[in-house]
Amino acid sequence: MPPVRRVVLGLLLSTLVVTGCGVVSTTPPAPTPANFPDLAGGLVLSGVKIDHVVAGDAGCTDANLIPTAISFEASGLDQAETVKLYLYVFRNAAVFEKKRQTVDTCAERYVTDASTFESIDQSPYVLTGQGPWGQAFEAAIRAGLAKAAGNGGNGGGGGDGM
């Protein structure tokens, strides 16, 4: 085979390989849960004021919850009084299901009035705090968590970690 034919054949084969490997999926990836800065940014854009963020503050001494927890103070919209909220971020939906009950046990340590205790579950997040909360404030928190949750932690992040 003449050298020119080999070069042309080689280029043709290379083009086929590159083209075959360059197949693009038209299906968008499933949205994964947002990290705290993105979640908080979404809440702020909806009118919730956030201050005094503390990573690792579970509100109790449960060693399994501390790595998942972030506390912060929030107000805004129809929530004139600042409230301390606890956000627990689990690795995925399976861990959320497995560890969800431990959040309520932990909350018993910081809730001062069980009749106004507030809790929002949006896998893989649990957000809790002493209420009562204003309706618009709670709606903004719920919507922010739902948006940030993406696919709820389904199908990603294996293992049993937090």
PyRosetta script that sets phi, psi and omega in degrees:
from pyrosetta import init, pose_from_sequence

init()
pose = pose_from_sequence("MPPVRRVVLGLLLSTLVVTGCGVVSTTPPAPTPANFPDLAGGLVLSGVKIDHVVAGDAGCTDANLIPTAISFEASGLDQAETVKLYLYVFRNAAVFEKKRQTVDTCAERYVTDASTFESIDQSPYVLTGQGPWGQAFEAAIRAGLAKAAGNGGNGGGGGDGM")
pose.set_psi(1, 130.5)
pose.set_omega(1, -179.9)
pose.set_phi(2, -64.7)
pose.set_psi(2, 149.7)
pose.set_omega(2, -178.2)
pose.set_phi(3, -56.0)
pose.set_psi(3, -35.8)
pose.set_omega(3, -179.4)
pose.set_phi(4, -64.8)
pose.set_psi(4, -41.5)
pose.set_omega(4, 178.9)
pose.set_phi(5, -64.1)
pose.set_psi(5, -39.9)
pose.set_omega(5, 178.7)
pose.set_phi(6, -61.8)
pose.set_psi(6, -43.2)
pose.set_omega(6, 179.9)
pose.set_phi(7, -63.6)
pose.set_psi(7, -46.2)
pose.set_omega(7, -179.9)
pose.set_phi(8, -63.2)
pose.set_psi(8, -44.4)
pose.set_omega(8, 178.9)
pose.set_phi(9, -62.6)
pose.set_psi(9, -42.6)
pose.set_omega(9, 178.0)
pose.set_phi(10, -61.6)
pose.set_psi(10, -43.9)
pose.set_omega(10, 178.0)
pose.set_phi(11, -64.6)
pose.set_psi(11, -39.8)
pose.set_omega(11, 178.6)
pose.set_phi(12, -63.6)
pose.set_psi(12, -46.1)
pose.set_omega(12, 177.9)
pose.set_phi(13, -63.6)
pose.set_psi(13, -41.2)
pose.set_omega(13, 178.4)
pose.set_phi(14, -61.2)
pose.set_psi(14, -41.5)
pose.set_omega(14, 179.0)
pose.set_phi(15, -63.1)
pose.set_psi(15, -42.2)
pose.set_omega(15, 178.6)
pose.set_phi(16, -64.2)
pose.set_psi(16, -41.4)
pose.set_omega(16, 179.4)
pose.set_phi(17, -64.8)
pose.set_psi(17, -47.8)
pose.set_omega(17, -179.7)
pose.set_phi(18, -62.7)
pose.set_psi(18, -43.6)
pose.set_omega(18, 179.3)
pose.set_phi(19, -63.4)
pose.set_psi(19, -42.5)
pose.set_omega(19, 179.5)
pose.set_phi(20, -64.4)
pose.set_psi(20, -35.2)
pose.set_omega(20, -179.6)
pose.set_phi(21, -80.7)
pose.set_psi(21, -16.1)
pose.set_omega(21, -175.5)
pose.set_phi(22, -92.4)
pose.set_psi(22, 22.5)
pose.set_omega(22, 179.6)
pose.set_phi(23, -65.5)
pose.set_psi(23, 127.6)
pose.set_omega(23, -177.3)
pose.set_phi(24, -106.2)
pose.set_psi(24, 130.5)
pose.set_omega(24, 177.0)
pose.set_phi(25, -77.2)
pose.set_psi(25, 138.4)
pose.set_omega(25, 176.6)
pose.set_phi(26, -95.3)
pose.set_psi(26, -0.9)
pose.set_omega(26, 178.3)
pose.set_phi(27, -91.1)
pose.set_psi(27, 120.6)
pose.set_omega(27, 179.8)
pose.set_phi(28, -68.3)
pose.set_psi(28, 147.6)
pose.set_omega(28, 178.6)
pose.set_phi(29, -66.3)
pose.set_psi(29, 152.1)
pose.set_omega(29, 177.6)
pose.set_phi(30, -65.8)
pose.set_psi(30, 133.0)
pose.set_omega(30, -179.2)
pose.set_phi(31, -67.6)
pose.set_psi(31, 130.4)
pose.set_omega(31, 179.6)
pose.set_phi(32, -94.8)
pose.set_psi(32, 160.0)
pose.set_omega(32, -178.7)
pose.set_phi(33, -58.8)
pose.set_psi(33, 144.4)
pose.set_omega(33, -179.7)
pose.set_phi(34, -78.1)
pose.set_psi(34, 155.5)
pose.set_omega(34, 173.0)
pose.set_phi(35, -79.4)
pose.set_psi(35, 172.3)
pose.set_omega(35, -174.9)
pose.set_phi(36, -61.6)
pose.set_psi(36, -44.4)
pose.set_omega(36, 179.8)
pose.set_phi(37, -58.0)
pose.set_psi(37, -38.2)
pose.set_omega(37, 178.2)
pose.set_phi(38, -69.6)
pose.set_psi(38, -42.2)
pose.set_omega(38, 178.0)
pose.set_phi(39, -61.7)
pose.set_psi(39, -48.6)
pose.set_omega(39, -179.3)
pose.set_phi(40, -62.4)
pose.set_psi(40, -40.2)
pose.set_omega(40, 178.3)
pose.set_phi(41, -60.0)
pose.set_psi(41, -40.8)
pose.set_omega(41, 177.1)
pose.set_phi(42, -64.4)
pose.set_psi(42, -39.3)
pose.set_omega(42, 178.2)
pose.set_phi(43, -65.1)
pose.set_psi(43, -43.2)
pose.set_omega(43, 179.7)
pose.set_phi(44, -61.6)
pose.set_psi(44, -42.6)
pose.set_omega(44, 178.7)
pose.set_phi(45, -62.6)
pose.set_psi(45, -25.5)
pose.set_omega(45, 179.8)
pose.set_phi(46, -89.9)
pose.set_psi(46, 1.6)
pose.set_omega(46, 175.8)
pose.set_phi(47, 107.4)
pose.set_psi(47, 1.7)
pose.set_omega(47, 178.6)
pose.set_phi(48, -88.2)
pose.set_psi(48, 127.1)
pose.set_omega(48, 176.9)
pose.set_phi(49, -90.9)
pose.set_psi(49, 132.5)
pose.set_omega(49, -177.8)
pose.set_phi(50, -122.0)
pose.set_psi(50, 136.4)
pose.set_omega(50, -179.4)
pose.set_phi(51, -149.1)
pose.set_psi(51, 162.7)
pose.set_omega(51, 175.2)
pose.set_phi(52, 51.5)
pose.set_psi(52, 57.3)
pose.set_omega(52, 179.4)
pose.set_phi(53, -77.2)
pose.set_psi(53, 129.9)
pose.set_omega(53, -179.8)
pose.set_phi(54, -131.4)
pose.set_psi(54, 111.0)
pose.set_omega(54, 176.3)
pose.set_phi(55, -73.9)
pose.set_psi(55, 140.6)
pose.set_omega(55, 177.7)
pose.set_phi(56, 84.4)
pose.set_psi(56, 6.9)
pose.set_omega(56, 178.1)
pose.set_phi(57, -97.0)
pose.set_psi(57, 98.2)
pose.set_omega(57, -179.3)
pose.set_phi(58, -88.0)
pose.set_psi(58, -12.1)
pose.set_omega(58, -176.2)
pose.set_phi(59, 86.5)
pose.set_psi(59, -3.5)
pose.set_omega(59, 178.8)
pose.set_phi(60, -150.8)
pose.set_psi(60, -177.4)
pose.set_omega(60, -177.1)
pose.set_phi(61, -102.4)
pose.set_psi(61, 17.8)
pose.set_omega(61, -179.8)
pose.set_phi(62, -66.8)
pose.set_psi(62, 110.3)
pose.set_omega(62, -176.3)
pose.set_phi(63, -62.4)
pose.set_psi(63, -22.6)
pose.set_omega(63, 178.5)
pose.set_phi(64, -80.2)
pose.set_psi(64, -25.1)
pose.set_omega(64, -178.8)
pose.set_phi(65, -92.5)
pose.set_psi(65, -29.0)
pose.set_omega(65, -176.0)
pose.set_phi(66, -53.1)
pose.set_psi(66, -45.1)
pose.set_omega(66, -179.6)
pose.set_phi(67, -67.0)
pose.set_psi(67, -19.2)
pose.set_omega(67, -178.1)
pose.set_phi(68, -92.0)
pose.set_psi(68, -12.3)
pose.set_omega(68, -165.5)
pose.set_phi(69, -96.4)
pose.set_psi(69, 146.6)
pose.set_omega(69, 172.0)
pose.set_phi(70, -140.8)
pose.set_psi(70, 123.5)
pose.set_omega(70, 174.6)
pose.set_phi(71, -104.2)
pose.set_psi(71, 154.4)
pose.set_omega(71, 176.4)
pose.set_phi(72, -160.8)
pose.set_psi(72, 160.4)
pose.set_omega(72, 175.4)
pose.set_phi(73, -99.2)
pose.set_psi(73, 141.9)
pose.set_omega(73, -177.0)
pose.set_phi(74, -141.3)
pose.set_psi(74, 151.1)
pose.set_omega(74, 175.0)
pose.set_phi(75, -158.2)
pose.set_psi(75, -173.8)
pose.set_omega(75, 177.6)
pose.set_phi(76, 115.3)
pose.set_psi(76, 167.4)
pose.set_omega(76, -176.3)
pose.set_phi(77, 57.4)
pose.set_psi(77, -120.2)
pose.set_omega(77, 178.9)
pose.set_phi(78, -98.0)
pose.set_psi(78, 16.1)
pose.set_omega(78, 177.9)
pose.set_phi(79, -104.6)
pose.set_psi(79, 85.8)
pose.set_omega(79, -176.3)
pose.set_phi(80, -71.2)
pose.set_psi(80, -39.6)
pose.set_omega(80, -179.0)
pose.set_phi(81, -83.6)
pose.set_psi(81, 131.6)
pose.set_omega(81, 178.4)
pose.set_phi(82, -67.3)
pose.set_psi(82, 136.4)
pose.set_omega(82, 177.3)
pose.set_phi(83, -122.0)
pose.set_psi(83, 147.8)
pose.set_omega(83, 175.4)
pose.set_phi(84, -91.5)
pose.set_psi(84, 127.7)
pose.set_omega(84, -179.4)
pose.set_phi(85, -116.5)
pose.set_psi(85, 150.2)
pose.set_omega(85, 177.0)
pose.set_phi(86, -120.8)
pose.set_psi(86, 123.1)
pose.set_omega(86, 178.3)
pose.set_phi(87, -110.6)
pose.set_psi(87, 128.5)
pose.set_omega(87, 177.0)
pose.set_phi(88, -112.7)
pose.set_psi(88, 122.7)
pose.set_omega(88, -175.7)
pose.set_phi(89, -112.9)
pose.set_psi(89, 110.9)
pose.set_omega(89, -179.1)
pose.set_phi(90, -96.3)
pose.set_psi(90, 154.9)
pose.set_omega(90, -174.5)
pose.set_phi(91, -60.1)
pose.set_psi(91, -40.5)
pose.set_omega(91, -177.3)
pose.set_phi(92, -159.7)
pose.set_psi(92, 178.8)
pose.set_omega(92, -177.2)
pose.set_phi(93, -62.8)
pose.set_psi(93, -36.6)
pose.set_omega(93, -179.6)
pose.set_phi(94, -64.3)
pose.set_psi(94, -43.6)
pose.set_omega(94, 178.8)
pose.set_phi(95, -69.8)
pose.set_psi(95, -37.9)
pose.set_omega(95, 174.7)
pose.set_phi(96, -53.7)
pose.set_psi(96, -51.0)
pose.set_omega(96, -180.0)
pose.set_phi(97, -61.8)
pose.set_psi(97, -42.1)
pose.set_omega(97, -177.1)
pose.set_phi(98, -67.8)
pose.set_psi(98, -38.2)
pose.set_omega(98, -172.4)
pose.set_phi(99, -102.9)
pose.set_psi(99, -4.6)
pose.set_omega(99, -173.6)
pose.set_phi(100, -53.5)
pose.set_psi(100, -44.9)
pose.set_omega(100, -176.4)
pose.set_phi(101, -63.0)
pose.set_psi(101, -29.5)
pose.set_omega(101, -179.5)
pose.set_phi(102, -66.3)
pose.set_psi(102, -24.3)
pose.set_omega(102, 177.6)
pose.set_phi(103, -65.8)
pose.set_psi(103, -43.4)
pose.set_omega(103, 179.2)
pose.set_phi(104, -63.9)
pose.set_psi(104, -39.6)
pose.set_omega(104, 177.3)
pose.set_phi(105, -62.9)
pose.set_psi(105, -41.9)
pose.set_omega(105, 177.5)
pose.set_phi(106, -63.0)
pose.set_psi(106, -43.3)
pose.set_omega(106, -176.5)
pose.set_phi(107, -60.9)
pose.set_psi(107, -27.1)
pose.set_omega(107, 177.8)
pose.set_phi(108, -57.7)
pose.set_psi(108, -22.9)
pose.set_omega(108, -179.6)
pose.set_phi(109, -75.9)
pose.set_psi(109, -31.0)
pose.set_omega(109, -174.9)
pose.set_phi(110, -115.2)
pose.set_psi(110, -8.0)
pose.set_omega(110, 178.8)
pose.set_phi(111, -79.0)
pose.set_psi(111, 128.6)
pose.set_omega(111, 179.8)
pose.set_phi(112, -97.8)
pose.set_psi(112, -20.9)
pose.set_omega(112, 179.0)
pose.set_phi(113, -142.5)
pose.set_psi(113, 102.4)
pose.set_omega(113, -176.2)
pose.set_phi(114, -60.6)
pose.set_psi(114, -26.5)
pose.set_omega(114, -177.7)
pose.set_phi(115, -71.8)
pose.set_psi(115, -18.4)
pose.set_omega(115, 179.0)
pose.set_phi(116, -118.0)
pose.set_psi(116, 15.7)
pose.set_omega(116, 176.3)
pose.set_phi(117, -65.2)
pose.set_psi(117, 135.7)
pose.set_omega(117, -179.8)
pose.set_phi(118, -117.0)
pose.set_psi(118, 142.8)
pose.set_omega(118, 179.5)
pose.set_phi(119, -150.3)
pose.set_psi(119, 135.8)
pose.set_omega(119, 177.3)
pose.set_phi(120, -126.6)
pose.set_psi(120, 123.4)
pose.set_omega(120, 176.0)
pose.set_phi(121, -103.0)
pose.set_psi(121, 123.8)
pose.set_omega(121, 175.2)
pose.set_phi(122, -146.7)
pose.set_psi(122, 87.1)
pose.set_omega(122, -174.4)
pose.set_phi(123, -45.9)
pose.set_psi(123, 129.6)
pose.set_omega(123, 11.1)
pose.set_phi(124, -97.6)
pose.set_psi(124, 22.2)
pose.set_omega(124, -178.4)
pose.set_phi(125, -107.5)
pose.set_psi(125, 148.7)
pose.set_omega(125, 165.1)
pose.set_phi(126, -130.3)
pose.set_psi(126, 128.8)
pose.set_omega(126, 177.5)
pose.set_phi(127, -121.1)
pose.set_psi(127, 129.4)
pose.set_omega(127, -177.4)
pose.set_phi(128, -133.6)
pose.set_psi(128, 163.3)
pose.set_omega(128, 174.6)
pose.set_phi(129, 174.3)
pose.set_psi(129, 166.5)
pose.set_omega(129, 177.2)
pose.set_phi(130, -74.4)
pose.set_psi(130, 133.1)
pose.set_omega(130, 177.3)
pose.set_phi(131, -103.9)
pose.set_psi(131, -164.6)
pose.set_omega(131, 2.0)
pose.set_phi(132, -78.7)
pose.set_psi(132, 154.1)
pose.set_omega(132, 177.3)
pose.set_phi(133, -107.3)
pose.set_psi(133, 148.5)
pose.set_omega(133, 174.7)
pose.set_phi(134, -65.2)
pose.set_psi(134, 151.2)
pose.set_omega(134, -176.8)
pose.set_phi(135, -63.1)
pose.set_psi(135, -44.9)
pose.set_omega(135, -179.3)
pose.set_phi(136, -68.0)
pose.set_psi(136, -38.3)
pose.set_omega(136, 177.5)
pose.set_phi(137, -60.8)
pose.set_psi(137, -49.7)
pose.set_omega(137, 179.8)
pose.set_phi(138, -63.3)
pose.set_psi(138, -40.5)
pose.set_omega(138, 179.4)
pose.set_phi(139, -62.8)
pose.set_psi(139, -40.3)
pose.set_omega(139, 179.1)
pose.set_phi(140, -66.2)
pose.set_psi(140, -40.5)
pose.set_omega(140, 178.2)
pose.set_phi(141, -63.7)
pose.set_psi(141, -47.1)
pose.set_omega(141, 179.5)
pose.set_phi(142, -59.4)
pose.set_psi(142, -46.7)
pose.set_omega(142, -179.4)
pose.set_phi(143, -64.6)
pose.set_psi(143, -40.4)
pose.set_omega(143, 178.8)
pose.set_phi(144, -64.2)
pose.set_psi(144, -41.9)
pose.set_omega(144, 177.8)
pose.set_phi(145, -66.3)
pose.set_psi(145, -41.7)
pose.set_omega(145, -179.7)
pose.set_phi(146, -62.0)
pose.set_psi(146, -43.8)
pose.set_omega(146, -179.9)
pose.set_phi(147, -66.3)
pose.set_psi(147, -44.5)
pose.set_omega(147, -178.2)
pose.set_phi(148, -67.6)
pose.set_psi(148, -27.2)
pose.set_omega(148, -175.8)
pose.set_phi(149, -67.3)
pose.set_psi(149, -22.4)
pose.set_omega(149, -179.8)
pose.set_phi(150, 57.2)
pose.set_psi(150, -119.6)
pose.set_omega(150, -179.5)
pose.set_phi(151, -87.6)
pose.set_psi(151, 11.2)
pose.set_omega(151, 176.1)
pose.set_phi(152, 75.2)
pose.set_psi(152, 11.6)
pose.set_omega(152, -178.1)
pose.set_phi(153, 84.3)
pose.set_psi(153, 12.5)
pose.set_omega(153, 177.4)
pose.set_phi(154, -81.8)
pose.set_psi(154, 131.5)
pose.set_omega(154, 174.0)
pose.set_phi(155, 81.1)
pose.set_psi(155, 12.1)
pose.set_omega(155, 179.4)
pose.set_phi(156, -142.7)
pose.set_psi(156, 165.3)
pose.set_omega(156, 173.2)
pose.set_phi(157, 57.1)
pose.set_psi(157, 76.0)
pose.set_omega(157, -179.1)
pose.set_phi(158, -67.6)
pose.set_psi(158, 179.6)
pose.set_omega(158, 176.8)
pose.set_phi(159, 91.3)
pose.set_psi(159, 176.0)
pose.set_omega(159, -176.6)
pose.set_phi(160, -105.4)
pose.set_psi(160, 5.9)
pose.set_omega(160, -177.3)
pose.set_phi(161, -68.7)
pose.set_psi(161, 174.3)
pose.set_omega(161, -179.0)
pose.set_phi(162, -86.5)
pose.dump_pdb("model.pdb")
